[in-house]
Amino acid sequence: MPRNTNPDKSEKDLLFKGIAITLIGVVILLGPYFARSPAVQELLTGGRVVGWFALVLGLAFLGQYFLRRRARR
């Protein structure tokens, strides 16, 4: 598979992935507090580890994006 040669597209992909995955993590972590059904609350509470993983992964992508952007200047 050919490597991405356009650095701008690579950086935009990192930014998009970082924002999307971070939002998913936040929704999973905050979901039990806003869910009305006890079954949904229990389901989302069980996914707490997944929510933290998504949040940390998304923040890592955002950190990588900002480090690359800073290094390019």
C-alpha positions in Angstrom: 0.0 0.0 0.0 1.5 3.4 -1.0 2.5 5.7 1.7 0.7 9.1 1.9 3.0 11.7 0.4 0.9 14.8 1.1 1.7 16.1 4.6 -1.3 18.4 4.7 -3.7 15.5 4.1 -1.8 13.4 6.7 -2.2 16.2 9.3 -5.9 16.7 8.5 -6.5 13.0 8.9 -4.8 13.1 12.3 -6.9 16.1 13.3 -10.2 14.4 12.1 -9.4 11.1 13.8 -8.4 12.9 17.0 -11.5 14.9 17.2 -13.8 12.0 16.3 -12.3 9.5 18.7 -12.1 12.0 21.5 -15.8 12.8 21.0 -16.7 9.1 21.0 -14.8 8.6 24.3 -16.6 11.6 25.9 -20.0 10.3 24.8 -19.3 6.8 26.2 -18.1 8.2 29.5 -20.9 10.8 29.9 -23.6 8.6 28.5 -24.7 6.8 31.7 -25.4 10.2 33.3 -27.8 11.2 30.5 -29.4 7.9 29.6 -33.0 7.5 30.9 -33.2 3.7 30.6 -31.6 1.7 33.3 -30.6 -0.9 30.7 -28.8 1.7 28.6 -27.1 3.2 31.7 -25.8 -0.3 32.7 -24.6 -0.9 29.1 -22.7 2.4 28.9 -21.3 2.0 32.4 -19.9 -1.4 31.3 -18.1 0.3 28.5 -16.2 2.7 30.8 -12.8 1.1 29.9 -13.6 1.5 26.2 -14.5 5.2 26.8 -11.3 5.9 28.6 -9.3 4.2 25.9 -11.0 6.2 23.1 -10.5 9.4 25.0 -6.7 8.8 25.5 -6.3 7.6 21.9 -8.1 10.6 20.6 -6.0 13.0 22.7 -2.8 11.2 21.5 -3.9 11.8 17.9 -4.5 15.5 18.7 -1.2 15.7 20.4 0.6 14.2 17.4 -1.2 16.7 15.1 -0.2 19.7 17.2 3.4 18.4 17.5 3.7 17.9 13.7 2.2 21.3 13.1 4.6 23.0 15.5 7.6 21.2 14.0 6.6 22.3 10.5 6.8 26.0 11.4 
